[in-house]
Amino acid sequence: MRIPLRRFLFGLLLVAWSVSGASAQESLRQAYNDSGYKTREEGKYVEAERLFRTAIQEAASAQVQDSTLADSLNGLAVLLQYHGNNYYDAEQLYKRALILHEKFSGADSANVATTLGNLAGLYKSLAKFAEAESLYKRALAIKEQKLGANHLEVATPLNNLAVLYESQGNYAEAESLYKRALAIQEQKLAQDDPSIALTLSNLATLYVWQGMYSEAEPLLKRTLTIRVQKFGADHPDVVSTLDNMGSLYTRQQRFEEAVVLKRRVIRIQEKNQLAEVTAPAGTMQELAALLEIQGETDEAAKLDAQALEVIRRRPRIGDTTEALRLTKEGNTYFEKGDYLRAEKLYFFAFIRYELALGPDAANVAQLWDNLSRAVAKQGREKEAAVYTRRAERIRQGLGK
């Protein structure tokens, strides 16, 4: 049951009144932070953002600069980055939080390591790989030096660095780091811990992009079991896992199973009334493609139109610089005959073009063509035909 904000704030004030002066004000801000992180984990992103912003406003009113404020800034930055695509503001918040944590917690503190990891993740998203790698390595060094190489908290920076290497195509190094993180977690945690699920999911994704589908599937199934048990069937992490499994089945041409999972993803998103917050347009487009492959053209056309409308309503985000770079890199791998890696690069370029230009741009049509060529080379002709038709519809103006 959702607690009304007014009653919730009154409860926080009761906590704060138990101490006095600056301590009371800090306790109140800490309570906002704790609740912000909790509601974020529950997938209540709008409520979490409100709580973090309130904590920041309280600090500004009291003219306070401390680690509690840094935690608020960090929490808000994560929301803006991952659920608002607001990279600029997130970067400024991370940098401000890092300065505060370095000042009040120490340059080699756990708080600094966490903030370094968050900022590095942002730089990875912006393709600033050198900056990201430097920050990830610094975060890892802090954890290993302070806690030891096999401490549980070392698993997080290992995971983060692995994700970076995976995005650069350094699959062998990424796999090694994922496995090291997983070994630490399985030694220190219960086998159904959500942290283990995250590493399993990351490793599964790595295998998918190498075409190692039989290795990926059991990892995703284990991830799903853990997340459903810990979070419930409608949690965003469960949705993400179902979506990933559906995409895996699509690549294996297990279309009926993929349709079932993609439908389930969309139902949960609609049930949670998070359709535009979680941006399920991509899932809707995938489901439409699957339905078209199975000959259910009327439903496919309706669903595709709904997805395009969601995308058109979204504000344009970012520029096309990174999309162009990814496309060129994809072309290089295509020419080398590495069609799976080319597909991955074309896919991420497609997302960036669609965010920056909308779904009806010539660049988006070209990426549909590129994806068509890459999947056709892998023997997935039915998918390729659907992607080609989408490119043709854009060029003919039928997607507008």
Secondary structure, 3 states (H helix, E strand, C coil): CCCCHHHHHHHHHHHHCCCCHHHHHHHHHHHHHHHHHHHHHCCCHHHHHHHHHHHHHHHHHCCCCCHHHHHHHHHHHHHHHHHHCCHHHHHHHHHHHHHHHHHHCCCCCHHHHHHHHHHHHHHHHCCCHHHHHHHHHHHHHHHHHHHCCCCHHHHHHHHHHHHHHHHCCCHHHHHHHHHHHHHHHHHHCCCCCHHHHHHHHHHHHHHHCCCCHHHHHHHHHHHHHHHHHHHCCCCHHHHHHHHHHHHHHHHCCCHHHHHHHHHHHHHHHHHCCCCCCCCCHHHHHHHHHHHHHCCCHHHHHHHHHHHHHHHHHCCCCCCCHHHHHHHHHHHHHHHHCCHHHHHHHHHHHHHHHHHHHCCCCHHHHHHHHHHHHHHHCCCCHHHHHHHHHHHHHHHCCCCC
